[in-house]
Amino acid sequence: MGVISKDNRQIKLYYNSETSIGKQTLPFVEVSEKKVLPIDISTTKVTGTQWLEIADHLKMSISELVNVNHPDFVKIYGNKVMNLKEHYWLKLIETHPIIITYPIVIHGHKVIQIKTPSDFAKYLNKE
């Protein structure tokens, strides 16, 4: 059992309001007929357990959630390949949430990354 509640009547959007894709994705999700719970990771702390659960549902490692090419990441850590243990990646995300690659939608038991705002529109059309 996970720590993130899942409801087919609600869409959770994990996004960063400081990124252009986050700013663009939020309006797409808000026009949904479902109840929307926007979680702005730039102002709301998401726990390591929640990130692990999200990564698990996406069938990804924690490191794959991080944009290692993001200017903030490169400025702080350089552009060398980082081979870190999971808890260090979680600490990086916790300290610098802007390095999360894409917004993430949780709808019921479906978890998807939104690489472009239109990805969400495609997802809704499948529903």
N, CA, C and O atoms as a GROMACS GRO file, in nm:
protein
  508
    1MET      N    1   0.084  -0.118   0.000
    1MET     CA    2   0.000   0.000   0.000
    1MET      C    3   0.089   0.124   0.000
    1MET      O    4   0.186   0.133   0.076
    2GLY      N    5   0.056   0.219  -0.085
    2GLY     CA    6   0.136   0.340  -0.097
    2GLY      C    7   0.088   0.450  -0.004
    2GLY      O    8  -0.016   0.439   0.060
    3VAL      N    9   0.167   0.556   0.001
    3VAL     CA   10   0.133   0.670   0.085
    3VAL      C   11   0.053   0.775   0.009
    3VAL      O   12  -0.008   0.863   0.070
    4ILE      N   13   0.053   0.768  -0.123
    4ILE     CA   14  -0.021   0.864  -0.205
    4ILE      C   15  -0.160   0.807  -0.231
    4ILE      O   16  -0.174   0.697  -0.285
    5SER      N   17  -0.262   0.882  -0.193
    5SER     CA   18  -0.399   0.834  -0.217
    5SER      C   19  -0.429   0.841  -0.366
    5SER      O   20  -0.382   0.931  -0.437
    6LYS      N   21  -0.507   0.746  -0.411
    6LYS     CA   22  -0.542   0.738  -0.553
    6LYS      C   23  -0.694   0.735  -0.565
    6LYS      O   24  -0.762   0.656  -0.500
    7ASP      N   25  -0.744   0.823  -0.650
    7ASP     CA   26  -0.889   0.839  -0.666
    7ASP      C   27  -0.918   0.866  -0.812
    7ASP      O   28  -0.859   0.955  -0.873
    8ASN      N   29  -1.010   0.789  -0.870
    8ASN     CA   30  -1.046   0.808  -1.011
    8ASN      C   31  -1.121   0.939  -1.035
    8ASN      O   32  -1.133   0.984  -1.149
    9ARG      N   33  -1.172   1.000  -0.928
    9ARG     CA   34  -1.245   1.126  -0.942
    9ARG      C   35  -1.155   1.247  -0.923
    9ARG      O   36  -1.201   1.361  -0.934
   10GLN      N   37  -1.027   1.224  -0.893
   10GLN     CA   38  -0.936   1.334  -0.867
   10GLN      C   39  -0.807   1.316  -0.947
   10GLN      O   40  -0.758   1.205  -0.965
   11ILE      N   41  -0.754   1.427  -0.994
   11ILE     CA   42  -0.626   1.429  -1.062
   11ILE      C   43  -0.528   1.507  -0.975
   11ILE      O   44  -0.553   1.621  -0.938
   12LYS      N   45  -0.417   1.442  -0.943
   12LYS     CA   46  -0.310   1.510  -0.870
   12LYS      C   47  -0.205   1.549  -0.973
   12LYS      O   48  -0.163   1.467  -1.055
   13LEU      N   49  -0.164   1.674  -0.969
   13LEU     CA   50  -0.060   1.722  -1.058
   13LEU      C   51   0.058   1.767  -0.974
   13LEU      O   52   0.049   1.865  -0.899
   14TYR      N   53   0.170   1.696  -0.986
   14TYR     CA   54   0.295   1.737  -0.923
   14TYR      C   55   0.369   1.818  -1.028
   14TYR      O   56   0.411   1.763  -1.131
   15TYR      N   57   0.386   1.946  -1.004
   15TYR     CA   58   0.447   2.034  -1.103
   15TYR      C   59   0.527   2.141  -1.031
   15TYR      O   60   0.515   2.159  -0.910
   16ASN      N   61   0.609   2.212  -1.107
   16ASN     CA   62   0.687   2.322  -1.052
   16ASN      C   63   0.644   2.450  -1.121
   16ASN      O   64   0.662   2.465  -1.242
   17SER      N   65   0.587   2.542  -1.046
   17SER     CA   66   0.537   2.667  -1.104
   17SER      C   67   0.649   2.758  -1.151
   17SER      O   68   0.623   2.861  -1.214
   18GLU      N   69   0.772   2.723  -1.122
   18GLU     CA   70   0.886   2.803  -1.166
   18GLU      C   71   0.940   2.758  -1.301
   18GLU      O   72   1.034   2.819  -1.354
   19THR      N   73   0.882   2.654  -1.358
   19THR     CA   74   0.927   2.607  -1.490
   19THR      C   75   0.820   2.638  -1.594
   19THR      O   76   0.701   2.646  -1.562
   20SER      N   77   0.863   2.656  -1.718
   20SER     CA   78   0.767   2.688  -1.823
   20SER      C   79   0.670   2.572  -1.847
   20SER      O   80   0.551   2.596  -1.868
   21ILE      N   81   0.719   2.449  -1.843
   21ILE     CA   82   0.627   2.336  -1.866
   21ILE      C   83   0.528   2.322  -1.751
   21ILE      O   84   0.413   2.284  -1.773
   22GLY      N   85   0.570   2.354  -1.630
   22GLY     CA   86   0.478   2.351  -1.516
   22GLY      C   87   0.370   2.455  -1.531
   22GLY      O   88   0.252   2.427  -1.511
   23LYS      N   89   0.410   2.577  -1.566
   23LYS     CA   90   0.314   2.686  -1.585
   23LYS      C   91   0.215   2.655  -1.697
   23LYS      O   92   0.098   2.690  -1.688
   24GLN      N   93   0.263   2.589  -1.803
   24GLN     CA   94   0.178   2.558  -1.918
   24GLN      C   95   0.087   2.439  -1.892
   24GLN      O   96  -0.024   2.433  -1.944
   25THR      N   97   0.133   2.344  -1.812
   25THR     CA   98   0.056   2.222  -1.789
   25THR      C   99  -0.061   2.245  -1.695
   25THR      O  100  -0.169   2.189  -1.715
   26LEU      N  101  -0.043   2.327  -1.593
   26LEU     CA  102  -0.149   2.349  -1.494
   26LEU      C  103  -0.283   2.387  -1.558
   26LEU      O  104  -0.384   2.326  -1.522
   27PRO      N  105  -0.290   2.483  -1.650
   27PRO     CA  106  -0.421   2.516  -1.709
   27PRO      C  107  -0.484   2.400  -1.786
   27PRO      O  108  -0.606   2.385  -1.786
   28PHE      N  109  -0.402   2.317  -1.852
   28PHE     CA  110  -0.455   2.201  -1.922
   28PHE      C  111  -0.525   2.106  -1.826
   28PHE      O  112  -0.632   2.053  -1.855
   29VAL      N  113  -0.464   2.086  -1.709
   29VAL     CA  114  -0.521   1.995  -1.609
   29VAL      C  115  -0.644   2.057  -1.544
   29VAL      O  116  -0.741   1.986  -1.516
   30GLU      N  117  -0.640   2.187  -1.519
   30GLU     CA  118  -0.751   2.253  -1.450
   30GLU      C  119  -0.881   2.254  -1.530
   30GLU      O  120  -0.988   2.266  -1.471
   31VAL      N  121  -0.874   2.242  -1.661
   31VAL     CA  122  -0.997   2.240  -1.740
   31VAL      C  123  -1.060   2.100  -1.744
   31VAL      O  124  -1.166   2.081  -1.804
   32SER      N  125  -0.996   2.005  -1.682
   32SER     CA  126  -1.051   1.870  -1.673
   32SER      C  127  -1.183   1.872  -1.596
   32SER      O  128  -1.204   1.959  -1.511
   33GLU      N  129  -1.269   1.777  -1.625
   33GLU     CA  130  -1.396   1.766  -1.552
   33GLU      C  131  -1.377   1.702  -1.415
   33GLU      O  132  -1.471   1.696  -1.336
   34LYS      N  133  -1.257   1.656  -1.388
   34LYS     CA  134  -1.226   1.593  -1.259
   34LYS      C  135  -1.184   1.700  -1.158
   34LYS      O  136  -1.145   1.810  -1.195
   35LYS      N  137  -1.192   1.664  -1.031
   35LYS     CA  138  -1.138   1.750  -0.926
   35LYS      C  139  -0.986   1.747  -0.940
   35LYS      O  140  -0.928   1.640  -0.958
   36VAL      N  141  -0.923   1.863  -0.930
   36VAL     CA  142  -0.778   1.872  -0.948
   36VAL      C  143  -0.712   1.915  -0.818
   36VAL      O  144  -0.756   2.009  -0.753
   37LEU      N  145  -0.606   1.843  -0.782
   37LEU     CA  146  -0.525   1.880  -0.667
   37LEU      C  147  -0.386   1.914  -0.720
   37LEU      O  148  -0.303   1.824  -0.739
   38PRO      N  149  -0.359   2.043  -0.743
   38PRO     CA  150  -0.225   2.081  -0.790
   38PRO      C  151  -0.127   2.084  -0.674
   38PRO      O  152  -0.156   2.143  -0.570
   39ILE      N  153  -0.013   2.021  -0.691
   39ILE     CA  154   0.090   2.018  -0.588
   39ILE      C  155   0.214   2.084  -0.648
   39ILE      O  156   0.288   2.022  -0.725
   40ASP      N  157   0.235   2.209  -0.611
   40ASP     CA  158   0.348   2.286  -0.662
   40ASP      C  159   0.471   2.250  -0.580
   40ASP      O  160   0.484   2.290  -0.465
   41ILE      N  161   0.561   2.173  -0.640
   41ILE     CA  162   0.677   2.123  -0.567
   41ILE      C  163   0.778   2.232  -0.535
   41ILE      O  164   0.874   2.208  -0.461
   42SER      N  165   0.758   2.353  -0.590
   42SER     CA  166   0.848   2.464  -0.554
   42SER      C  167   0.810   2.522  -0.418
   42SER      O  168   0.892   2.589  -0.354
   43THR      N  169   0.686   2.496  -0.374
   43THR     CA  170   0.641   2.550  -0.245
   43THR      C  171   0.592   2.442  -0.149
   43THR      O  172   0.578   2.469  -0.029
   44THR      N  173   0.565   2.322  -0.198
   44THR     CA  174   0.514   2.213  -0.115
   44THR      C  175   0.617   2.102  -0.110
   44THR      O  176   0.662   2.054  -0.214
   45LYS      N  177   0.655   2.062   0.010
   45LYS     CA  178   0.753   1.955   0.025
   45LYS      C  179   0.688   1.820  -0.005
   45LYS      O  180   0.586   1.784   0.053
   46VAL      N  181   0.748   1.748  -0.097
   46VAL     CA  182   0.708   1.612  -0.128
   46VAL      C  183   0.810   1.521  -0.062
   46VAL      O  184   0.931   1.540  -0.079
   47THR      N  185   0.764   1.424   0.013
   47THR     CA  186   0.856   1.339   0.089
   47THR      C  187   0.932   1.243  -0.002
   47THR      O  188   0.890   1.214  -0.114
   48GLY      N  189   1.042   1.196   0.049
   48GLY     CA  190   1.120   1.095  -0.024
   48GLY      C  191   1.038   0.971  -0.050
   48GLY      O  192   1.050   0.910  -0.157
   49THR      N  193   0.955   0.932   0.044
   49THR     CA  194   0.868   0.815   0.027
   49THR      C  195   0.772   0.837  -0.089
   49THR      O  196   0.746   0.745  -0.168
   50GLN      N  197   0.718   0.957  -0.100
   50GLN     CA  198   0.627   0.988  -0.211
   50GLN      C  199   0.701   0.983  -0.345
   50GLN      O  200   0.650   0.928  -0.442
   51TRP      N  201   0.822   1.041  -0.351
   51TRP     CA  202   0.899   1.037  -0.475
   51TRP      C  203   0.932   0.892  -0.512
   51TRP      O  204   0.927   0.856  -0.630
   52LEU      N  205   0.965   0.810  -0.414
   52LEU     CA  206   0.994   0.669  -0.442
   52LEU      C  207   0.871   0.599  -0.500
   52LEU      O  208   0.881   0.520  -0.593
   53GLU      N  209   0.755   0.628  -0.443
   53GLU     CA  210   0.631   0.568  -0.492
   53GLU      C  211   0.602   0.614  -0.635
   53GLU      O  212   0.563   0.533  -0.720
   54ILE      N  213   0.620   0.742  -0.661
   54ILE     CA  214   0.596   0.796  -0.796
   54ILE      C  215   0.692   0.730  -0.895
   54ILE      O  216   0.649   0.684  -1.001
   55ALA      N  217   0.819   0.723  -0.861
   55ALA     CA  218   0.918   0.661  -0.950
   55ALA      C  219   0.884   0.514  -0.974
   55ALA      O  220   0.898   0.465  -1.086
   56ASP      N  221   0.841   0.445  -0.870
   56ASP     CA  222   0.805   0.304  -0.883
   56ASP      C  223   0.688   0.287  -0.980
   56ASP      O  224   0.691   0.198  -1.065
   57HIS      N  225   0.585   0.371  -0.968
   57HIS     CA  226   0.471   0.363  -1.059
   57HIS      C  227   0.510   0.395  -1.203
   57HIS      O  228   0.453   0.341  -1.297
   58LEU      N  229   0.608   0.484  -1.218
   58LEU     CA  230   0.656   0.519  -1.352
   58LEU      C  231   0.755   0.416  -1.406
   58LEU      O  232   0.798   0.424  -1.521
   59LYS      N  233   0.791   0.320  -1.321
   59LYS     CA  234   0.891   0.218  -1.354
   59LYS      C  235   1.024   0.284  -1.391
   59LYS      O  236   1.088   0.251  -1.490
   60MET      N  237   1.062   0.380  -1.306
   60MET     CA  238   1.186   0.455  -1.324
   60MET      C  239   1.265   0.456  -1.194
   60MET      O  240   1.211   0.430  -1.087
   61SER      N  241   1.392   0.486  -1.206
   61SER     CA  242   1.472   0.510  -1.086
   61SER      C  243   1.456   0.656  -1.047
   61SER      O  244   1.415   0.738  -1.128
   62ILE      N  245   1.488   0.688  -0.924
   62ILE     CA  246   1.480   0.826  -0.878
   62ILE      C  247   1.567   0.917  -0.965
   62ILE      O  248   1.526   1.028  -0.998
   63SER      N  249   1.684   0.869  -1.002
   63SER     CA  250   1.775   0.952  -1.082
   63SER      C  251   1.713   0.990  -1.217
   63SER      O  252   1.747   1.094  -1.274
   64GLU      N  253   1.624   0.906  -1.268
   64GLU     CA  254   1.560   0.936  -1.398
   64GLU      C  255   1.456   1.048  -1.388
   64GLU      O  256   1.414   1.102  -1.490
   65LEU      N  257   1.416   1.082  -1.267
   65LEU     CA  258   1.323   1.194  -1.248
   65LEU      C  259   1.397   1.329  -1.254
   65LEU      O  260   1.334   1.434  -1.264
   66VAL      N  261   1.529   1.324  -1.248
   66VAL     CA  262   1.610   1.445  -1.240
   66VAL      C  263   1.662   1.484  -1.378
   66VAL      O  264   1.713   1.402  -1.453
   67ASN      N  265   1.647   1.613  -1.408
   67ASN     CA  266   1.702   1.668  -1.533
   67ASN      C  267   1.845   1.712  -1.505
   67ASN      O  268   1.869   1.823  -1.457
   68VAL      N  269   1.940   1.624  -1.535
   68VAL     CA  270   2.081   1.654  -1.507
   68VAL      C  271   2.136   1.759  -1.602
   68VAL      O  272   2.248   1.808  -1.582
   69ASN      N  273   2.060   1.796  -1.704
   69ASN     CA  274   2.101   1.902  -1.796
   69ASN      C  275   2.040   2.037  -1.760
   69ASN      O  276   2.069   2.137  -1.826
   70HIS      N  277   1.957   2.041  -1.656
   70HIS     CA  278   1.896   2.166  -1.615
   70HIS      C  279   2.006   2.262  -1.572
   70HIS      O  280   2.098   2.222  -1.500
   71PRO      N  281   1.999   2.389  -1.614
   71PRO     CA  282   2.105   2.486  -1.578
   71PRO      C  283   2.132   2.494  -1.428
   71PRO      O  284   2.248   2.510  -1.388
   72ASP      N  285   2.029   2.485  -1.345
   72ASP     CA  286   2.051   2.490  -1.200
   72ASP      C  287   2.130   2.367  -1.153
   72ASP      O  288   2.218   2.379  -1.066
   73PHE      N  289   2.100   2.251  -1.209
   73PHE     CA  290   2.172   2.129  -1.172
   73PHE      C  291   2.318   2.142  -1.214
   73PHE      O  292   2.409   2.115  -1.136
   74VAL      N  293   2.340   2.182  -1.339
   74VAL     CA  294   2.477   2.194  -1.392
   74VAL      C  295   2.555   2.299  -1.314
   74VAL      O  296   2.674   2.279  -1.286
   75LYS      N  297   2.492   2.408  -1.279
   75LYS     CA  298   2.558   2.514  -1.203
   75LYS      C  299   2.608   2.463  -1.067
   75LYS      O  300   2.718   2.497  -1.023
   76ILE      N  301   2.526   2.382  -1.003
   76ILE     CA  302   2.561   2.332  -0.869
   76ILE      C  303   2.652   2.211  -0.875
   76ILE      O  304   2.748   2.202  -0.798
   77TYR      N  305   2.623   2.117  -0.965
   77TYR     CA  306   2.691   1.987  -0.963
   77TYR      C  307   2.780   1.962  -1.084
   77TYR      O  308   2.848   1.859  -1.090
   78GLY      N  309   2.781   2.055  -1.180
   78GLY     CA  310   2.861   2.034  -1.300
   78GLY      C  311   2.788   1.942  -1.397
   78GLY      O  312   2.676   1.898  -1.371
   79ASN      N  313   2.853   1.913  -1.508
   79ASN     CA  314   2.788   1.829  -1.608
   79ASN      C  315   2.851   1.691  -1.618
   79ASN      O  316   2.841   1.624  -1.721
   80LYS      N  317   2.915   1.649  -1.512
   80LYS     CA  318   2.972   1.514  -1.510
   80LYS      C  319   2.862   1.413  -1.474
   80LYS      O  320   2.762   1.449  -1.412
   81VAL      N  321   2.882   1.290  -1.513
   81VAL     CA  322   2.786   1.184  -1.484
   81VAL      C  323   2.786   1.160  -1.333
   81VAL      O  324   2.891   1.144  -1.271
   82MET      N  325   2.666   1.156  -1.277
   82MET     CA  326   2.653   1.137  -1.132
   82MET      C  327   2.606   0.994  -1.106
   82MET      O  328   2.500   0.952  -1.154
   83ASN      N  329   2.684   0.921  -1.032
   83ASN     CA  330   2.648   0.785  -0.994
   83ASN      C  331   2.626   0.784  -0.843
   83ASN      O  332   2.714   0.748  -0.765
   84LEU      N  333   2.504   0.826  -0.804
   84LEU     CA  334   2.474   0.842  -0.662
   84LEU      C  335   2.379   0.734  -0.614
   84LEU      O  336   2.306   0.674  -0.692
   85LYS      N  337   2.381   0.710  -0.486
   85LYS     CA  338   2.284   0.620  -0.425
   85LYS      C  339   2.148   0.691  -0.422
   85LYS      O  340   2.140   0.813  -0.427
   86GLU      N  341   2.043   0.611  -0.414
   86GLU     CA  342   1.906   0.662  -0.419
   86GLU      C  343   1.880   0.774  -0.318
   86GLU      O  344   1.816   0.874  -0.353
   87HIS      N  345   1.927   0.759  -0.195
   87HIS     CA  346   1.897   0.860  -0.094
   87HIS      C  347   1.964   0.994  -0.126
   87HIS      O  348   1.914   1.098  -0.083
   88TYR      N  349   2.075   0.994  -0.199
   88TYR     CA  350   2.137   1.120  -0.240
   88TYR      C  351   2.055   1.188  -0.348
   88TYR      O  352   2.042   1.311  -0.349
   89TRP      N  353   2.000   1.109  -0.442
   89TRP     CA  354   1.912   1.167  -0.545
   89TRP      C  355   1.789   1.229  -0.479
   89TRP      O  356   1.745   1.337  -0.517
   90LEU      N  357   1.735   1.158  -0.380
   90LEU     CA  358   1.618   1.212  -0.308
   90LEU      C  359   1.653   1.344  -0.239
   90LEU      O  360   1.573   1.438  -0.238
   91LYS      N  361   1.771   1.351  -0.182
   91LYS     CA  362   1.815   1.474  -0.115
   91LYS      C  363   1.829   1.588  -0.217
   91LYS      O  364   1.792   1.702  -0.189
   92LEU      N  365   1.882   1.557  -0.335
   92LEU     CA  366   1.894   1.659  -0.441
   92LEU      C  367   1.757   1.712  -0.480
   92LEU      O  368   1.739   1.833  -0.494
   93ILE      N  369   1.661   1.621  -0.498
   93ILE     CA  370   1.525   1.662  -0.536
   93ILE      C  371   1.463   1.746  -0.425
   93ILE      O  372   1.399   1.848  -0.451
   94GLU      N  373   1.482   1.703  -0.302
   94GLU     CA  374   1.426   1.775  -0.188
   94GLU      C  375   1.485   1.916  -0.177
   94GLU      O  376   1.413   2.012  -0.148
   95THR      N  377   1.613   1.928  -0.200
   95THR     CA  378   1.682   2.056  -0.188
   95THR      C  379   1.657   2.148  -0.308
   95THR      O  380   1.646   2.269  -0.292
   96HIS      N  381   1.648   2.089  -0.427
   96HIS     CA  382   1.632   2.166  -0.551
   96HIS      C  383   1.520   2.106  -0.637
   96HIS      O  384   1.549   2.041  -0.737
   97PRO      N  385   1.395   2.127  -0.600
   97PRO     CA  386   1.285   2.063  -0.674
   97PRO      C  387   1.275   2.107  -0.820
   97PRO      O  388   1.209   2.042  -0.900
   98ILE      N  389   1.340   2.217  -0.856
   98ILE     CA  390   1.335   2.263  -0.994
   98ILE      C  391   1.402   2.165  -1.090
   98ILE      O  392   1.381   2.172  -1.211
   99ILE      N  393   1.482   2.072  -1.037
   99ILE     CA  394   1.553   1.977  -1.124
   99ILE      C  395   1.467   1.857  -1.164
   99ILE      O  396   1.513   1.771  -1.239
  100ILE      N  397   1.343   1.851  -1.116
  100ILE     CA  398   1.253   1.744  -1.161
  100ILE      C  399   1.226   1.766  -1.310
  100ILE      O  400   1.194   1.877  -1.352
  101THR      N  401   1.240   1.662  -1.388
  101THR     CA  402   1.233   1.674  -1.533
  101THR      C  403   1.098   1.722  -1.584
  101THR      O  404   1.092   1.820  -1.657
  102TYR      N  405   0.989   1.654  -1.546
  102TYR     CA  406   0.857   1.684  -1.601
  102TYR      C  407   0.750   1.683  -1.492
  102TYR      O  408   0.768   1.619  -1.389
  103PRO      N  409   0.639   1.754  -1.516
  103PRO     CA  410   0.525   1.740  -1.426
  103PRO      C  411   0.474   1.595  -1.428
  103PRO      O  412   0.494   1.522  -1.525
  104ILE      N  413   0.411   1.555  -1.320
  104ILE     CA  414   0.362   1.418  -1.306
  104ILE      C  415   0.214   1.424  -1.267
  104ILE      O  416   0.175   1.499  -1.178
  105VAL      N  417   0.134   1.343  -1.336
  105VAL     CA  418  -0.009   1.334  -1.309
  105VAL      C  419  -0.038   1.199  -1.247
  105VAL      O  420   0.009   1.095  -1.294
  106ILE      N  421  -0.118   1.202  -1.140
  106ILE     CA  422  -0.169   1.078  -1.080
  106ILE      C  423  -0.320   1.086  -1.088
  106ILE      O  424  -0.383   1.177  -1.034
  107HIS      N  425  -0.377   0.988  -1.156
  107HIS     CA  426  -0.522   0.979  -1.172
  107HIS      C  427  -0.562   0.834  -1.147
  107HIS      O  428  -0.533   0.747  -1.229
  108GLY      N  429  -0.626   0.810  -1.035
  108GLY     CA  430  -0.654   0.672  -0.998
  108GLY      C  431  -0.521   0.601  -0.978
  108GLY      O  432  -0.435   0.648  -0.904
  109HIS      N  433  -0.505   0.488  -1.045
  109HIS     CA  434  -0.380   0.412  -1.034
  109HIS      C  435  -0.286   0.440  -1.150
  109HIS      O  436  -0.184   0.373  -1.164
  110LYS      N  437  -0.319   0.538  -1.233
  110LYS     CA  438  -0.233   0.575  -1.346
  110LYS      C  439  -0.142   0.690  -1.305
  110LYS      O  440  -0.186   0.788  -1.244
  111VAL      N  441  -0.015   0.675  -1.338
  111VAL     CA  442   0.084   0.778  -1.310
  111VAL      C  443   0.159   0.803  -1.441
  111VAL      O  444   0.217   0.711  -1.498
  112ILE      N  445   0.157   0.929  -1.487
  112ILE     CA  446   0.224   0.960  -1.613
  112ILE      C  447   0.305   1.089  -1.599
  112ILE      O  448   0.270   1.179  -1.522
  113GLN      N  449   0.413   1.095  -1.675
  113GLN     CA  450   0.489   1.219  -1.685
  113GLN      C  451   0.430   1.299  -1.801
  113GLN      O  452   0.392   1.244  -1.903
  114ILE      N  453   0.425   1.430  -1.783
  114ILE     CA  454   0.372   1.519  -1.885
  114ILE      C  455   0.492   1.591  -1.948
  114ILE      O  456   0.547   1.686  -1.891
  115LYS      N  457   0.533   1.544  -2.065
  115LYS     CA  458   0.650   1.602  -2.130
  115LYS      C  459   0.615   1.728  -2.208
  115LYS      O  460   0.699   1.815  -2.228
  116THR      N  461   0.491   1.736  -2.253
  116THR     CA  462   0.439   1.859  -2.313
  116THR      C  463   0.297   1.875  -2.262
  116THR      O  464   0.231   1.775  -2.233
  117PRO      N  465   0.247   1.997  -2.249
  117PRO     CA  466   0.110   2.015  -2.201
  117PRO      C  467   0.007   1.937  -2.282
  117PRO      O  468  -0.094   1.893  -2.228
  118SER      N  469   0.032   1.921  -2.411
  118SER     CA  470  -0.064   1.848  -2.494
  118SER      C  471  -0.066   1.698  -2.460
  118SER      O  472  -0.162   1.629  -2.495
  119ASP      N  473   0.037   1.648  -2.392
  119ASP     CA  474   0.035   1.508  -2.346
  119ASP      C  475  -0.085   1.484  -2.255
  119ASP      O  476  -0.146   1.377  -2.260
  120PHE      N  477  -0.117   1.582  -2.172
  120PHE     CA  478  -0.230   1.565  -2.083
  120PHE      C  479  -0.360   1.561  -2.162
  120PHE      O  480  -0.449   1.483  -2.129
  121ALA      N  481  -0.373   1.644  -2.264
  121ALA     CA  482  -0.493   1.643  -2.348
  121ALA      C  483  -0.507   1.506  -2.416
  121ALA      O  484  -0.618   1.454  -2.425
  122LYS      N  485  -0.398   1.449  -2.462
  122LYS     CA  486  -0.401   1.315  -2.523
  122LYS      C  487  -0.447   1.212  -2.420
  122LYS      O  488  -0.526   1.123  -2.450
  123TYR      N  489  -0.397   1.224  -2.298
  123TYR     CA  490  -0.435   1.132  -2.192
  123TYR      C  491  -0.584   1.140  -2.165
  123TYR      O  492  -0.650   1.037  -2.153
  124LEU      N  493  -0.638   1.262  -2.156
  124LEU     CA  494  -0.781   1.280  -2.132
  124LEU      C  495  -0.865   1.222  -2.244
  124LEU      O  496  -0.971   1.163  -2.218
  125ASN      N  497  -0.820   1.236  -2.367
  125ASN     CA  498  -0.895   1.184  -2.480
  125ASN      C  499  -0.903   1.031  -2.477
  125ASN      O  500  -0.999   0.973  -2.527
  126LYS      N  501  -0.802   0.966  -2.418
  126LYS     CA  502  -0.804   0.820  -2.404
  126LYS      C  503  -0.904   0.777  -2.298
  126LYS      O  504  -0.957   0.666  -2.305
  127GLU      N  505  -0.928   0.864  -2.202
  127GLU     CA  506  -1.021   0.832  -2.094
  127GLU      C  507  -1.159   0.834  -2.151
  127GLU      O  508  -1.256   0.809  -2.080
   0.00000   0.00000   0.00000
